[in-house]
Amino acid sequence: MVILGPTCTGKTSLAEGLCLKYNGEIVSADSRQVYQYMDIGTGKLPKSQHVVTHLQDVVLPNREYSVARWAESARRVVDEIWQRGKVPFIVGGTGFYIDVLLGNRQTAGIAPNYALRAKLEEMSCDKLFEKLKKLDPERAEVVDKHNKRRLVRAIEIAKAETAKENPSGFLGFQPDGLRNWQFSPLTVGLKSSKEFLYKRADRWVEKVLENDALLKETAGLVERGCKNTPPLQGLIYKTALDYFDHRLSYEEMKQRIKFDMHAYIRRQLTWFKKSPPRINWLNIAKADCGQKVDDMLKFYLDG
């Protein structure tokens, strides 16, 4: 089973309950939760004593990690879960990871262009984003425009010869993504109105800032020498670093994180709108959402 959707929709909590009922294990599909020591800012739930979760905390923040590496690991883990007679639950909000695993999209297959990267690194995020919009408007809709590393990589791909023929070719269809797997996954998407999700995100921000939890975690990552690593230049952590460097007041930091979370939710919703139509979407604001997922899974497994 695949449970996807934007942040703050309760995907993992729902999956844990279903795993307990249907003898399942979780395969995390979150591009930020793969990093060790990044727990609070990535929304990792406390480790369950009863549900096994795979592909969290697999790499240090100062090491590179790609969607291709994740997908290969995820394929192997899913096979192993099935072989043990359990049900694999692929759970997360990183649409690209999930699409690559399910064979809906493919990875770039384009080698790094270090000369180009050196030039692009000298540009601001705003200028990089404007450049990407001209090269590949579709990719610009879903990229984090404040994440220089992702902007540089997107431009690098868009400028490659293979991408020039089809600007979004690196998101092309890959029908053999599941190899020889003898099943078709049940995919459920959790969503609600933007306003509803924004309010949940705001409450989450307030919670992670309680007792300076997020700031202490960020300070610990800095002490580990991770300040200039790509994971800390993305969502949430970069803003906390700006606060440490006195570029933002505490209230400005809090508001910026909330705005960034709202933007992240919009990007996720945009991505999932363009995903294949095999997603069964459910509104988390409805009281029967959890029961509907349970009913669908029971019918799927019995079938």
C-alpha positions as CSV (number, residue, x, y, z in Angstrom):
1,M,0.0,0.0,0.0
2,V,1.1,3.6,-0.7
3,I,0.0,6.4,1.5
4,L,1.0,9.8,0.1
5,G,0.0,13.4,0.4
6,P,1.3,16.8,1.5
7,T,2.9,17.4,4.9
8,C,0.7,17.5,8.1
9,T,-1.9,15.1,6.8
10,G,-1.2,12.4,9.3
11,K,0.2,9.8,6.8
12,T,2.6,8.0,9.2
13,S,0.1,7.9,12.1
14,L,-2.5,6.3,9.9
15,A,0.0,3.9,8.4
16,E,1.2,2.8,11.9
17,G,-2.4,1.9,12.9
18,L,-2.9,-0.1,9.7
19,C,0.4,-1.9,10.1
20,L,-0.6,-3.1,13.5
21,K,-3.9,-4.4,12.1
22,Y,-2.6,-5.9,8.9
23,N,0.9,-7.1,9.9
24,G,2.7,-4.4,8.0
25,E,6.0,-2.5,7.9
26,I,6.6,1.1,6.8
27,V,9.0,2.2,4.0
28,S,9.5,5.9,4.5
29,A,9.3,7.9,1.2
30,D,10.6,11.2,2.6
31,S,13.7,12.8,1.1
32,R,14.6,14.6,4.3
33,Q,13.9,11.8,6.8
34,V,16.7,9.8,5.3
35,Y,19.2,11.9,7.2
36,Q,20.5,11.1,10.6
37,Y,20.2,13.6,13.5
38,M,17.5,15.5,11.6
39,D,14.4,14.5,13.5
40,I,12.4,17.5,14.7
41,G,12.7,19.6,11.6
42,T,11.7,16.7,9.3
43,G,8.7,15.7,11.3
44,K,9.9,12.2,12.3
45,L,7.5,10.5,14.7
46,P,9.0,8.8,17.8
47,K,10.1,5.3,16.9
48,S,7.2,2.8,17.4
49,Q,8.0,-0.2,19.5
50,H,5.6,-2.3,17.4
51,V,6.0,-1.1,13.8
52,V,9.2,-1.4,11.9
53,T,10.1,1.7,9.7
54,H,12.7,1.4,7.0
55,L,14.8,4.1,5.1
56,Q,14.9,6.6,7.9
57,D,18.3,7.7,9.3
58,V,20.2,6.0,6.6
59,V,22.8,8.6,5.8
60,L,24.7,11.5,7.5
61,P,23.7,15.0,6.5
62,N,27.1,15.6,4.9
63,R,26.8,12.7,2.5
64,E,25.1,12.8,-0.9
65,Y,21.9,10.8,-1.3
66,S,19.9,10.5,-4.5
67,V,16.4,9.4,-5.5
68,A,18.0,6.6,-7.5
69,R,19.7,5.3,-4.4
70,W,16.5,5.5,-2.4
71,A,14.4,3.8,-5.1
72,E,16.8,0.9,-5.4
73,S,16.8,0.5,-1.6
74,A,13.1,0.7,-1.4
75,R,12.6,-1.9,-4.1
76,R,14.8,-4.3,-2.2
77,V,13.1,-3.6,1.2
78,V,9.6,-4.0,-0.3
79,D,10.6,-7.4,-1.7
80,E,12.0,-8.4,1.7
81,I,8.9,-7.4,3.5
82,W,6.7,-9.5,1.2
83,Q,9.0,-12.5,1.5
84,R,8.5,-12.3,5.3
85,G,4.7,-12.5,4.8
86,K,4.1,-8.9,5.8
87,V,2.5,-6.0,4.0
88,P,4.7,-3.1,2.9
89,F,3.4,0.4,3.4
90,I,5.2,3.1,1.3
91,V,4.5,6.3,3.2
92,G,5.6,9.9,2.5
93,G,5.2,13.2,0.9
94,T,8.1,13.2,-1.6
95,G,6.2,12.6,-4.8
96,F,9.2,12.2,-7.0
97,Y,10.6,9.4,-4.8
98,I,7.2,7.6,-4.9
99,D,6.8,8.1,-8.7
100,V,10.2,6.8,-9.5
101,L,9.6,3.7,-7.3
102,L,6.3,3.0,-8.9
103,G,7.6,3.5,-12.4
104,N,5.6,6.6,-13.2
105,R,8.7,8.7,-13.7
106,Q,12.4,8.2,-14.2
107,T,15.5,9.7,-12.8
108,A,17.6,12.2,-14.8
109,G,20.4,9.9,-15.9
110,I,22.5,13.0,-16.5
111,A,26.0,13.3,-15.2
112,P,27.0,16.3,-13.1
113,N,28.4,19.3,-15.0
114,Y,30.8,20.7,-12.5
115,A,31.9,23.7,-14.7
116,L,28.2,24.8,-15.0
117,R,27.6,24.2,-11.3
118,A,30.5,26.5,-10.3
119,K,29.0,29.3,-12.4
120,L,25.5,28.7,-11.0
121,E,26.6,28.6,-7.4
122,E,27.6,32.3,-7.7
123,M,24.0,33.3,-8.5
124,S,21.3,34.0,-5.9
125,C,18.4,31.7,-5.5
126,D,16.1,34.3,-7.0
127,K,18.2,34.5,-10.1
128,L,18.5,30.7,-10.4
129,F,14.7,30.4,-10.0
130,E,14.1,32.9,-12.8
131,K,16.6,31.0,-15.0
132,L,14.9,27.7,-14.3
133,K,11.4,29.2,-15.1
134,K,12.7,30.1,-18.6
135,L,14.3,26.7,-19.2
136,D,11.7,24.5,-17.6
137,P,8.5,26.1,-16.3
138,E,7.0,22.8,-15.3
139,R,9.9,21.8,-13.0
140,A,9.9,25.4,-11.6
141,E,6.4,24.8,-10.3
142,V,7.5,22.1,-7.9
143,V,11.1,22.9,-7.0
144,D,12.0,24.6,-3.7
145,K,13.0,28.0,-4.9
146,H,14.9,28.7,-1.8
147,N,17.1,25.5,-2.1
148,K,20.1,26.4,-4.2
149,R,21.3,22.8,-4.6
150,R,18.0,21.7,-6.1
151,L,17.8,24.8,-8.3
152,V,21.3,24.2,-9.6
153,R,20.6,20.5,-10.3
154,A,17.3,21.3,-12.1
155,I,19.0,23.9,-14.3
156,E,21.9,21.4,-15.0
157,I,19.4,18.8,-16.2
158,A,17.3,21.3,-18.2
159,K,20.4,22.4,-20.0
160,A,21.7,18.9,-20.8
161,E,21.3,17.9,-24.4
162,T,18.8,15.2,-23.7
163,A,16.6,17.6,-21.8
164,K,16.7,20.2,-24.6
165,E,14.7,18.0,-26.8
166,N,12.1,17.6,-24.0
167,P,12.5,20.2,-21.2
168,S,10.9,17.8,-18.7
169,G,12.2,14.7,-20.2
170,F,13.9,13.7,-17.0
171,L,10.4,13.2,-15.5
172,G,9.5,10.9,-18.4
173,F,7.4,7.7,-18.1
174,Q,9.2,4.6,-17.0
175,P,6.8,1.6,-17.4
176,D,9.2,-1.0,-16.1
177,G,9.9,0.8,-12.8
178,L,8.5,-2.1,-10.8
179,R,10.5,-4.6,-12.7
180,N,8.8,-8.0,-12.3
181,W,6.8,-7.3,-9.2
182,Q,3.6,-9.4,-9.4
183,F,1.3,-6.8,-7.8
184,S,-0.2,-3.4,-8.4
185,P,-0.1,-1.2,-5.2
186,L,-3.2,0.3,-3.6
187,T,-2.5,4.0,-3.5
188,V,-4.3,6.4,-1.2
189,G,-3.8,10.1,-1.1
190,L,-4.6,12.2,2.0
191,K,-5.5,15.9,1.4
192,S,-7.8,18.7,2.5
193,S,-8.3,22.4,1.7
194,K,-5.1,24.5,1.7
195,E,-6.5,26.6,4.6
196,F,-7.1,23.5,6.7
197,L,-3.5,22.2,6.0
198,Y,-2.0,25.6,6.6
199,K,-3.6,25.7,10.1
200,R,-2.2,22.2,10.9
201,A,1.2,23.3,9.6
202,D,1.2,26.4,11.8
203,R,0.4,24.3,14.9
204,W,3.2,22.0,14.0
205,V,5.6,24.9,13.7
206,E,4.6,26.2,17.1
207,K,5.1,22.7,18.6
208,V,8.6,22.1,17.2
209,L,9.7,25.6,18.5
210,E,8.5,24.8,22.0
211,N,11.4,24.7,24.5
212,D,13.7,25.6,21.6
213,A,13.6,22.0,20.4
214,L,14.2,22.8,16.7
215,L,16.9,25.4,17.6
216,K,18.7,22.9,19.8
217,E,18.6,20.3,17.0
218,T,19.9,22.8,14.5
219,A,22.7,23.8,16.9
220,G,23.7,20.2,17.3
221,L,23.9,19.8,13.5
222,V,26.1,22.8,13.3
223,E,28.4,21.4,16.0
224,R,28.6,18.2,13.8
225,G,30.0,20.3,11.0
226,C,26.8,20.2,8.9
227,K,26.1,23.9,8.6
228,N,26.9,24.2,5.0
229,T,25.6,20.8,3.8
230,P,22.7,20.7,1.4
231,P,20.1,19.3,3.9
232,L,20.6,22.3,6.2
233,Q,20.1,24.8,3.3
234,G,16.6,23.6,2.6
235,L,13.2,23.8,4.3
236,I,13.1,25.0,8.0
237,Y,16.8,24.5,8.9
238,K,18.0,27.3,6.7
239,T,15.6,29.7,8.4
240,A,16.8,28.5,11.8
241,L,20.4,29.2,10.7
242,D,19.4,32.7,9.6
243,Y,18.1,33.3,13.1
244,F,21.4,32.0,14.6
245,D,23.3,34.4,12.3
246,H,21.1,37.3,13.4
247,R,19.5,37.9,10.0
248,L,16.1,37.2,11.5
249,S,14.4,37.9,14.8
250,Y,12.7,35.0,16.6
251,E,9.3,36.1,15.5
252,E,10.5,36.7,11.9
253,M,12.0,33.2,11.9
254,K,8.8,31.6,13.2
255,Q,6.7,33.4,10.6
256,R,9.1,32.6,7.8
257,I,9.0,28.9,8.7
258,K,5.2,29.0,8.6
259,F,5.2,30.7,5.2
260,D,7.7,28.2,3.9
261,M,5.6,25.3,5.1
262,H,2.6,26.8,3.3
263,A,4.7,27.0,0.1
264,Y,5.9,23.4,0.6
265,I,2.3,22.2,0.8
266,R,1.4,24.0,-2.4
267,R,4.3,22.5,-4.2
268,Q,3.3,19.0,-3.0
269,L,-0.3,19.5,-4.1
270,T,0.9,20.7,-7.5
271,W,3.1,17.6,-7.9
272,F,0.4,15.2,-6.9
273,K,-2.1,16.8,-9.3
274,K,0.2,15.7,-12.1
275,S,0.6,12.2,-10.8
276,P,-1.2,9.3,-12.6
277,P,-4.9,9.1,-11.8
278,R,-4.6,5.9,-9.8
279,I,-4.6,7.7,-6.5
280,N,-7.6,7.3,-4.3
281,W,-7.9,10.7,-2.7
282,L,-9.5,11.2,0.7
283,N,-10.2,14.3,2.8
284,I,-8.6,14.1,6.2
285,A,-11.1,16.7,7.5
286,K,-13.9,14.0,7.1
287,A,-14.5,11.8,10.2
288,D,-14.7,8.7,8.1
289,C,-11.4,9.1,6.3
290,G,-9.5,6.5,8.4
291,Q,-12.4,4.0,8.1
292,K,-12.5,4.4,4.3
293,V,-8.7,3.6,4.0
294,D,-9.2,0.6,6.2
295,D,-12.1,-0.7,4.1
296,M,-10.1,-0.2,0.8
297,L,-7.1,-2.0,2.2
298,K,-9.2,-5.0,3.5
299,F,-10.9,-5.3,0.1
300,Y,-7.5,-5.1,-1.7
301,L,-5.9,-7.7,0.5
302,D,-8.9,-10.0,0.3
303,G,-9.0,-9.7,-3.5
